Amino acid sequence: MGWPAKSHVPVRTIAAAAGVSSARVPRVMNGGPDVTPGTRRRVLAAAGRRGAARAKRRRPCGHRASLSS
């Protein structure tokens, strides 16, 4: 039996394991377009080994539309 998945893994922990900056991790986890395939693979592998998962995309709440009218 393995360790239970962690609900929160610090960005610094994932960044250190993947060999990238801590600013790069959220870009990968949020699906940013400005990430090379190799970096994306390393970060996702490091996150997976530590029990982190990509967050599901949230729907926009729509409050900006009401402010612009």
Protein Blocks (a to p, Z undefined) as FASTA:
>chain_A
ZZdddfbdcfklmmmmnopafklmmmmmnopakbcfklmmmmmmmmmmnopacdddddde
hlmmmmmZZ
